[in-house]
Amino acid sequence: MENKQVFQDIIRDYEAARPGYPDELFCDIIEYADLSASAHLLEVGAGPGQATEHFVRNNYDITALEISEKQVSFLNEKFANQDNFRSVCATFEEFPGEDASYDLIFSATAFHWINLEIGYPKAFRLLKENGVIAVFWHLASIVEPKTELLQGIRAVYRKYAPQLDDYLTDAEAEKLHQRRLSEIQTQGLFRSPVAKVYRWDDTYSTQRYLRLMNSYSDFHSIDSSARNAIMRDVSEMIDQAGGIIVIPQEVRLYMARKSTL
């Protein structure tokens, strides 16, 4: 399990190397939520603002939560010229939001950090009538790799840090999908969720892939000698393959409308 506190120290690599999200996903959220131009949005765990940017660029009013002053400063600098954006240093659990004040609450590869007993019930409370929650996750980093080069990189991790070799099988990924569908229906607070899948290929240079590796906080849980050995071997492996690695990406989106209890 990644340590979310580590992200404040690797946020530049996160922004430079982590895969973003397709425009189609944001269009699907906006259409499903039927967002008006005056809609108020709350983002849980904004990170470097990869998902934030689309909504900011389209002039929606956004409050973004992050857990450290360093991350908040990064976001405020990134969106400094956007009057429709504000960032708050708070966990979702501690955030003192007003009841029924948001049209959309969204979270990009972050809602798994939230205490399950608090997460969806609090989202229900903060959403306006007919408000929508949209949570989505990248899967490429947690499901067993399929390409030959990625399998080779997995062998390098197994050699130096076998404790990091905790990929999900396809069957386990399907169980995770079903669990997320179930979680969003906690206590009947939300109507039946709509799930969507987005797939594409990303091409990485050697250096960008090394930055991607460094952006994962569990990579920093191993000692520096193991990290250096992994980076060295992976760098050589990608360079020998022409300095390019293709990563098949997959994102799963879950959307649900607030129920009337």
Secondary structure, 3 states (H helix, E strand, C coil): CCCHHHHHHCHHHHHHHCCCCCHHHHHHHHHHHCCCCCCEEEEECCCCCCCHHHHHHCCCEEEEEECCHHHHHHHHHHCCCCCCEEEEECCCCCCCCCCCCEEEEEEECCHHHCCHHHHHHHHHHHEEEEEEEEEEEECCCCECCCCHHHHHHHHHHHHHCHHHCCCECHHHHHHHHHHHHHHCCHHHCECCCEEEEEEEEEEEEHHHHHHHHHCCHHHHHCCHHHHHHHHHHHHHHHHHCCCEEEEEEEEEEEEEEECCC
